[in-house]
């Protein structure tokens, strides 16, 4: 399945973090939709205080195996846990394990692609549950030529967060197999910060990939 592949955007986000390690160094990190666990383990390698790698219960084995195979310095910082988006019991269990209600960094990469509206709404609710105005939410996204299918996620996020957009396409290109299916894509990193009380949400818009 898609959770067993390390996508170019995930590797590009990892490279960006390697160039900006202070984003995660000394921070409590939770990764949503971790898949292989690559993104979260990069955070651990860069000095995160702790990293919680989460996904639906049936998709955890690969991350568990990869954490076990990682260096002791990485594996001791990582914990793999179930967290189905929007599932309050799972959210509570992650909070209890981390001994925090919210995290310094919420990471989600390649989780957004033509999901049903209720899935996007559950993802946004989970991000909100783990965030404060001090949290940085890092969302890696591959633009595949049709943004309309994913607009529910982005518009819902703007009800709660401000956003900056970083083009990481050049980084992803180095990890991409060149075939026809890849010709119409761009990779973006959205950096979200929760709105302060009383702060007016941004107009519903999604920053588009830069012109080619």
C-alpha atoms as one frame of an Amber mdcrd trajectory, in Angstrom:
protein
   0.000   0.000   0.000   0.927   3.679  -0.128   2.021   3.595   3.520   4.858
   1.210   2.596   6.522   3.657   0.227   8.812   6.523   1.182   7.555   9.251
  -1.136   9.882  11.901  -2.621   8.076  14.665  -0.738   8.778  12.948   2.595
  12.481  12.792   1.745  12.409  16.431   0.620  10.838  17.454   3.938  13.571
  15.466   5.675  16.258  17.303   3.729  14.671  20.629   4.622  14.720  19.641
   8.295  18.378  18.632   7.995  19.092  22.166   6.761  16.938  23.655   9.557
  17.464  21.277  12.507  16.379  23.856  15.076  12.812  23.225  13.932  12.903
  19.899  15.782  15.995  19.862  17.993  14.985  19.516  21.635  11.293  19.419
  20.666   8.493  16.970  21.319   7.316  15.777  17.903   4.286  13.790  16.795
   4.047  12.476  13.247   0.636  11.681  11.788   0.314   9.085   9.043   3.907
   8.035   9.620   3.937   5.084   7.174   7.545   3.900   7.130   8.467   6.202
  10.017  11.112   7.963   7.919   9.997  11.515   8.712   9.820  10.988  12.450
  13.118   9.125  12.581  14.808  12.007  10.777  13.489  14.274  13.537  14.961
  11.917  16.140  18.320  11.866  14.346  18.325  15.671  14.377  17.997  15.766
  18.157  14.287  15.867  18.910  13.545  15.293  22.583  10.987  12.612  21.717
   9.102  11.483  18.625   5.731   9.737  18.492   5.194   7.962  15.180   1.483
   7.403  14.642  -0.732   5.789  12.045  -3.825   3.623  11.844  -3.387   0.385
  13.848  -3.023  -1.829  10.785  -0.196   0.253   9.322   2.255   0.328  12.221
   4.422  -2.741  11.636   6.716  -1.161   9.041   7.448   1.809  11.295   7.974
  -0.527  14.245  10.431  -2.636  12.238  12.315   0.430  11.012  12.572   1.933
  14.484  13.878  -1.388  15.799  16.488  -1.471  13.028  17.577   2.144  13.565
  20.595   3.187  15.569  20.115   3.143  19.357  20.353   6.924  19.428  17.327
   7.174  17.140  15.256   4.221  18.319  15.349   5.228  21.983  13.703   8.559
  21.104  10.901   7.038  19.016   7.671   5.417  20.036   5.233   3.948  17.528
   1.569   4.274  18.488  -1.847   3.964  16.860  -3.644   7.221  16.146  -6.596
   7.060  13.828  -7.400  10.659  12.929 -10.269  12.015  14.968 -10.281   9.043
  17.363 -10.369  10.620  20.830  -9.190   7.466  22.584  -6.093   7.293  20.403
  -5.389  11.020  20.801  -5.677  10.668  24.559  -3.338   7.668  24.613  -0.659
   9.562  22.661  -0.983  12.514  25.038  -0.709  10.214  28.037   2.361   8.458
  26.649   4.059  11.770  25.873   2.917  13.300  29.171   1.783  16.387  27.300
  -1.504  17.644  25.918   0.107  19.280  22.895   3.371  19.013  20.967   6.073
  21.420  19.823   5.957  20.020  16.289   3.225  18.160  14.403   4.499  16.514
  11.228   2.392  15.120   8.387   3.846  14.306   4.993   2.037  12.895   1.967
  -1.171  12.401   3.960  -3.276  14.613   1.697  -4.440  13.124  -1.582  -8.079
  12.777  -2.602  -9.238  11.623   0.817 -12.965  11.696   1.657 -14.093  14.965
   3.282 -14.660  13.287   6.645 -11.077  11.989   6.617  -9.691  15.474   5.992
 -11.900  16.878   8.747 -10.648  14.210  11.156  -7.033  14.988  10.229  -7.554
  18.704  10.881  -9.260  17.935  14.197  -6.317  15.759  15.241  -3.787  18.446
  14.296  -5.774  21.018  16.283  -5.929  18.675  19.286  -2.127  18.383  19.361
  -1.417  22.100  18.786  -1.111  25.442  20.552  -0.078  28.819  19.089   3.522
  27.783  19.861   3.273  24.551  17.855   4.713  24.352  14.368   2.684  22.135
  12.068   4.714  20.899   9.106   2.697  19.467   6.222   4.498  18.040   3.209
   2.293  18.034   0.118   2.740  17.025  -3.495   0.692  19.078  -5.919  -0.446
  16.654  -8.606  -2.241  19.031 -10.939  -5.711  19.059  -9.345  -5.979  20.799
  -5.983  -9.771  20.865  -5.809  -9.974  17.348  -4.350  -7.779  18.393  -1.420
  -9.238  21.862  -0.868 -11.329  20.788   2.132  -8.170  20.108   4.114  -6.495
  23.400   3.270  -9.591  25.536   3.776 -10.318  23.829   7.103  -6.736  24.402
   8.280  -7.046  28.130   7.551  -9.931  28.328  10.021  -7.431  27.534  12.789
  -3.957  28.385  11.502  -1.852  30.934   9.666   0.456  29.468   7.046   3.724
  29.994   5.216   4.525  27.965   2.105   7.977  26.724   1.104   8.755  25.188
  -2.276  10.776  21.994  -1.739  10.416  20.701  -5.283  14.119  20.906  -6.071
  14.857  18.695  -3.078  12.229  16.148  -4.081  13.502  16.000  -7.643  16.672
  14.261  -6.526  14.580  11.412  -5.077  12.138  11.059  -7.941  11.980   8.369
 -10.564  11.536  10.158 -13.859   8.431   8.894 -15.570   5.395  10.421 -17.209
   3.335  10.250 -14.036   5.724  12.638 -12.290   5.722  15.387 -14.913   2.893
  17.454 -13.423   3.828  17.659  -9.751   5.325  20.130  -7.311   6.321  19.602
  -3.706   5.449  22.093  -1.002   6.007  22.382   2.719   3.220  24.201   4.546
   4.278  25.619   7.916   1.220  26.321  10.038   0.929  28.277  13.296  -2.301
  28.241  15.264  -4.210  31.511  15.328  -4.151  33.450  18.588  -7.466  34.048
  20.377  -9.289  36.837  18.562  -7.040  36.645  15.505  -8.995  36.810  12.261
  -8.659  33.703  10.062  -7.121  34.131   6.641  -9.421  34.208   3.610 -10.015
  30.711   2.289  -7.233  30.327  -0.218  -4.452  27.894  -0.893  -1.018  29.090
  -2.019  -0.421  27.637  -5.469   2.830  26.119  -6.660   5.108  28.636  -8.368
   4.936  28.964 -12.124   7.230  26.634 -13.985
